[in-house]
Amino acid sequence: MVNCEEADRFLDAYLDGELEPEKRAELEQHLASCPECKQKLDRLRRLREFFTASAPHYPAPPELKGKVLARLDVTRRSNFIALVRRPWLYAAALLIVSLVLAWLKFSPNREEGIGDQAVANFKRAALLERVCDVVSPDPSVVKPWFTGKLDFSPPVVLPGLNFQMRGGRLDV
């Protein structure tokens, strides 16, 4: 339900026909029950009618429309012509798109390659029956075995994942 304060804010929009149907119905219901707001609406209507009736009306010259449309057309045409006169711009854009597509097509995806390589290494080791170079389920035995063979100490991330370590192997 609209109160007097809200009605006062919506009166101009109501006269202009800019209110949504729900808000318009609420305002009309309020105006029917509130003589003070109805009086404000009547004053606004009379004020608009006064200015509309007393304001001079000057028709635009008939050639004005043609001049405005011609100018708009010239602006549109000149923008298009400026774009068409730059064939090097099209060539540069085509070259950039071609290079990007070629790079995407022919560059190896390193993440996929690492997984494929790990699986291939494991299969090769399984065929040679060399699954582990050092056999031990204890990380404290396997980790020191890598000392001197690698520049870093490989992390063991098995605890908490419900996997059991069998040992370690070094593939070069």
N, C-alpha and C positions, 0 to 999 in steps of 0.2 A: 504494500500500500504506500502511495506517495504522500509525503507530508508537505506543508506549505513551503518549507525551505527548498525541497527538491523541486516542487512545482515551479517555483520562481526561476530555477536554473534551466528548466526544460521548456519554458513558454516560447522562447524564440525558435527553438528547434521544432516545436509543435506547429507554429505558424508557417514554418518553411517546409513542413511535411517530411522532416528528416528523422523522426522517431521510429523506432522499431514498433511493430504492431502491439507487442505486449506492454511496452512502456507507454504507448499512446493510449491504450485502453485504461491503464492505471491512472494516467493523468486526467483523462476524460471523466473517470469515475470520481476523482478528487474534485475536479472543477464543478461537477454537478452538486456536490455536497458542501462546497466552500465558496460563499459569496465573495469573500475578499480576493481570492485567487481569480475568480471569474471576472471580477472588476478589473484586475491587473491585465488580464488577457484582452478585455474589451478596449482598455486604454492603449495597449500595444497595437491592436488592430487599427484603431482610429489614427494613431501616429503613423503607421505604415501607409495607410490610405492617403493621409495628408501629404506625405513626402512623395508618394507615387504620383498623385494628382498635380502637385505644384512643381515638380521637377521638370525642367524643359527636356524635350526629347529631340535629339538631333540625329536624323538618319545619316548613315555613312554614305559617301558618294559611291555610285555603282561601280566605278573603275577601281576602287580600293581593294575589293575582293580579288580581282584579277591580278593586281600588282603584288599583293601578299602571296598569292599562290605561285606566281611566276618566280618570286624571290626564293620561296621555299624549294621550288623545283630546281633552280639554278644551284642552290646550296647542295641539294642532294646529288645532282649531277656532277658538281665539281669534286665532291668527296669520292664518288665512285671513280671518276676519271683519274684522280690522284692515286688511288689504289691500283688501278689497272696499269698506270704508267710505270709501275715499279715491278717489272718481271723478275728482277734479281731477288726481290723479297720472297716470291714464290719458290724460286730455285733454292734459296737458303733454307726456307722452311722444309722443303722436300728433302734436302740433304740432311738436315738435322733429324728428321723423322726416320729416314733410311738408316742413318748411323745408329740411332737408338734401337731400332728393330733388329739390326744386324748384331749389335752387341748382346741384346737379350737372347737372340736365337743361338749364337755361337759361343757365348761365354759359359764355361762349366759352372754348374751350381756346386759350390764347395761343400755345402752341408750334406747334400745327397751323396757326394763322392766319398765323404768320410765314413758314412754308414755302410756303403757298398764295399769300401775297402776293408773295413773291420770284419764284415761277414766273409769276404773272400779270404782274408788272412786266417780266420778261424777254420774255414773249410780246408784250407791247405794244411794247416797244422793237424787237423783231425785225420786227414788222409795219410800224413806222415807219422801218425800215432805219437805226436809230440804236442799234446794239449797243454802241458805245463812243463816249464824248465825247472821250477822248484815246487815240490808238492808239499803243501801244508795248509790246513784250514785256519791257521793262526796268522793274523796280519803282522804281529810283531816278529814273525820269522820271515815272512815274504818281503816286507818292506826293506829290511837291511840288505837283502839279496840284490836289490836294484842299485845299491851304493857302488859307485865306480862305473856302472854301466850306463847310467843316465845322469844328466846335469841337475836333476831335480828328484824329489821324492814323490812318487805317485800317490795320490790320495786313495784311501779305501772307503768307499761310500756304501758298503753293504749293510752295516748294522741298521736295524729298524726297517729294512725292506724285505725281510724274510728270505734272504738268499744265503746260501752257504758257500764260502770261498773254498776253492780246491787247490789254489796255488797261484803262481805267476809265470808269465812267459814274456820274452822280449822279441818282438818282430822288428827287423830292420829293413 
